[in-house]
Amino acid sequence: MRNRWLRFGLIGVLALVAVLGAGFGLSARASSASSYKPQTRAFTVTAVPVLVHEMAGTLPYLQKDFAAGGVLDGKEVYGFYPSTLTVYQGDTINLTLVNPADDPHTFTIGAPLNVNVDMPGTSTVTAHFTATQPGIYTFLCAEPEHFPFMWGQLVVLPDSAAPQS
């Protein structure tokens, strides 16, 4: 178990070093204009039940967790799949948001992107927006019973990091 955590920690450190190294390498090119032509990127993101109260009937150990005072009292755990989306600055993002369950959800990203899409139960909805600024943005479901468990990340890389054609 300890070796697995060490391996995950090492992978995380290596990823951070790669990102920072790329960032320092890019700063030397920052003065030159990027030749990247923004693209339209399409993603399908699905709301997926992970631990919901309906499961307590088939997984008896969850009855205590969903009961009054339990760790999941008043909550349900859903996830977004995929939970990480990666684009370049200036790209247009076309989302197809699928909610196969009865529970309503939202797909919400705060400032500066300001995206807030309602995902009614058993629906498929679309949304479009432009990734205007590089950064890592958390998207989440703002429904109180799903917060803070249902979230993901939109990674917007600077246009100068895009492959040059």
N, C-alpha and C positions, 0 to 999 in steps of 0.2 A: 504494500500500500504506500509506504513512504517513498519507494523508488518511483512509483507512478506520479506522485505529487512533485517529486524533484524533476522528473522528465517534463511535466507540464510547465513547471516554473522555468526550466531551461529553455523550452520552446518559446515561452512568453518573452524572456530576456532576449533571445535571438531575434524575435520579431521586432522588438523595440529597437534593438541595435540596427536592424536593417532599415526601419523607418527613419530613425534619426540619421543614419548614414546617408540615406537617399535625400533627406532634407538638406543636409549640409552640402551634398553634391549639387543639389538643385540651386542653392543660393548663389553659386558661382555663375549660373546661367540666368539668374533672375533679371539681370539688366537687359537681356535680349528679349525681344517680343516672342511670345509663344506662337508656333504655327499650328497649334491644335485647332481643329474644326470641331466644335461641339456636336455631339451625336444625340440621337433619341435612344434611350435605353428602356426596354420594357421588362417589367418584373411582375410575376404573379406571387402574391403573398397570401398565405392561408392562416386563418385563426385555428389553432389546434388545441383541443382540450388535453390537459396533462393530468390534473387532479381536480375533478369536479364532484359535487355532492352526489350526483347520480351513481358514481363509482362506489359509494359506501355500501350499497347493497351487494355488490360482488366482491368487494375487498373489505372485509369486516374491520380490519385494523384502522380504516379511515373513519369509522363511526365516531370514535373518540376525538379524532382531529377536527371533524366538522361539527361536533357537539358544542353547546354553549361553553365558552372558556377554552375550547381546543385551539390548537395552533392555526387552524383554518376557519375558525368561527367567523361567519359573515364574508368569507373570501372563497374564491375559486381560482385555480391556477390554470391559465391558458398560456399559450405561446404563439409567436409569429413564426411561420416557416416559409422561406428562410428568415433567419433573424439578423443577418448582416447583408447589406446591399452596398456595393462599391461602384462609384461613378467618378467622372472628372468634372471639375469646375466648368460651368456653362452647359453641361448636358441637360437635356429635358428628360424627366423621368415620367414614364407612363406606367401607372400601377393598376393592376387588376387585383382587387382585394376580395377574397373569398371567405365567407363565413358560413360553414356548413351546419353550425349548431343553432339552437334557438336563442341563446343569449346574445344580446346586442354588444357590439364592440365599437371602438373608435380606432383610427390610425392617426395619431397626433404627433406632430413635430413642432416644437416651439420656435421662437425667433432665432435667426432671421428668416427661416424658411416659411414659418407660419402655415403649416398644413394641418387641417383637422377634417377628417372624413368619417361620417357615420357609417357603420357596418351593421345594418339591421340583421336580426336572426334570419338564417337560411337565405342569404343574399350574395350576390356578386355585384360589386360597384367598381367604378373606375375613378382615378384621380390623375392629374397631370400637374407638374410643377417643374421649375428650373432650379438646379443646384447652383446658386449664385456665389457662394463663398466656400472655400475649402474648410474642412473641419470634420469632426466626428459628432454627429447629431443623434440623440436618442429618440427613437419613436416608441410610443407606448399606447396602451389602451387606457383611456381616462375614466372608464367605468369604475366606480369606487370598489366594487367587489373583486375586480381583476387587478387593481393597482396594489402593490408595486411589482407584481409578478410578471405581467405581460409587457415585454419590451424587447427592443432590438436596436441596431445601430445602422445609420446611413453614414458611410465613409465617403467624403467628397475630397478627392485628391486634387491638388492644384493642377491647372491645365499644363503647367510647365513640366509636370511629372509624366504626362502622356507620351506614349511612343511617338517619336518624330517620323513623319513619312517622307 
